[in-house]
Structures are given as structure tokens and as C-alpha cells.
Amino acid sequence: MDKTLKQLGEEYLREVDLVNEKIEKCRKRLIKATREHNCDEIFIVRKLLKLFYNQKNEMMDNAKTLITYYS
């Protein structure tokens, strides 16, 4: 199955929604850990959030590049 660059870019954008769901779950975990003063959990969740936000930004950049490649 051959896909155009635009189709691949749109696929990246759909995958961003999954990353957004992971970010939302982590944010809830962070709120809970902060309320409980659980420093270890706060540290872990912050690292995960940083990872997911970086992943999201890269996916958005790649999607934009693919969608607008021939424009």
C-alpha cells in the first residue's frame, strides 16, 4: 500500500491524539502525586511528560513537513 506524503502527514496528526491522551493521563498522575507529596512519583511523571511533549512536537513538525512538502 503506497501512501502519499500528505497521507503520511495526516497519519502523524492522528497519532498526536494518542500522545495527547498519554499526556492527559500523566498530568492527572502528577496532580495526584503532588497532593500526596510523593517526590519519586513526581520525578517520574515529569520525565514522562517531557518525553511525551517532545514526541508530540516532533510528530507535529514531521506532519507539517510531510503535508506541505510539495506546496
C-alpha positions as CSV (number, residue, x, y, z in Angstrom):
1,M,0.0,0.0,0.0
2,D,1.6,3.2,-1.2
3,K,0.8,6.4,0.6
4,T,1.4,9.9,-0.4
5,L,3.4,12.3,1.8
6,K,0.3,14.2,2.6
7,Q,-1.4,10.9,3.8
8,L,1.6,10.1,5.9
9,G,1.5,13.6,7.4
10,E,-2.2,13.2,8.2
11,E,-1.5,9.8,9.8
12,Y,1.1,11.5,12.0
13,L,-1.6,14.1,13.1
14,R,-4.0,11.3,14.1
15,E,-1.2,9.7,16.2
16,V,-0.7,13.0,18.0
17,D,-4.2,12.4,19.6
18,L,-2.8,9.2,21.2
19,V,0.1,11.2,22.6
20,N,-2.3,13.8,23.9
21,E,-4.2,11.1,25.8
22,K,-0.9,9.9,27.4
23,I,-0.1,13.5,28.4
24,E,-3.5,13.9,30.0
25,K,-3.1,10.7,32.0
26,C,0.3,11.8,33.2
27,R,-1.0,15.3,34.2
28,K,-3.6,13.6,36.3
29,R,-0.9,11.4,37.9
30,L,1.2,14.5,38.5
31,I,-1.7,16.2,40.3
32,K,-2.3,13.2,42.5
33,A,1.4,12.8,43.3
34,T,1.7,16.5,44.1
35,R,-1.2,16.2,46.5
36,E,0.4,13.2,48.2
37,H,3.8,14.8,48.3
38,N,5.2,11.8,46.5
39,C,8.6,13.1,45.3
40,D,9.6,9.9,43.5
41,E,6.3,9.8,41.5
42,I,6.5,13.5,40.7
43,F,10.0,13.0,39.3
44,I,9.0,10.0,37.2
45,V,5.8,11.7,35.8
46,R,7.7,14.9,35.0
47,K,10.2,12.9,32.9
48,L,7.4,11.1,31.1
49,L,5.6,14.4,30.4
50,K,8.8,15.9,29.0
51,L,9.2,12.8,26.8
52,F,5.6,12.9,25.6
53,Y,5.7,16.6,24.9
54,N,8.9,16.2,22.9
55,Q,7.4,13.3,21.0
56,K,4.3,15.4,20.3
57,N,6.3,18.3,19.0
58,E,8.4,16.1,16.7
59,M,5.3,14.4,15.3
60,M,3.7,17.8,14.7
61,D,6.8,19.1,12.9
62,N,7.1,15.9,10.8
63,A,3.4,16.0,9.9
64,K,3.7,19.7,8.8
65,T,6.8,18.9,6.7
66,L,5.1,15.9,5.0
67,I,1.8,17.7,4.3
68,T,3.5,20.8,2.9
69,Y,6.4,19.1,1.1
70,Y,5.1,19.8,-2.4
71,S,3.4,23.1,-1.6
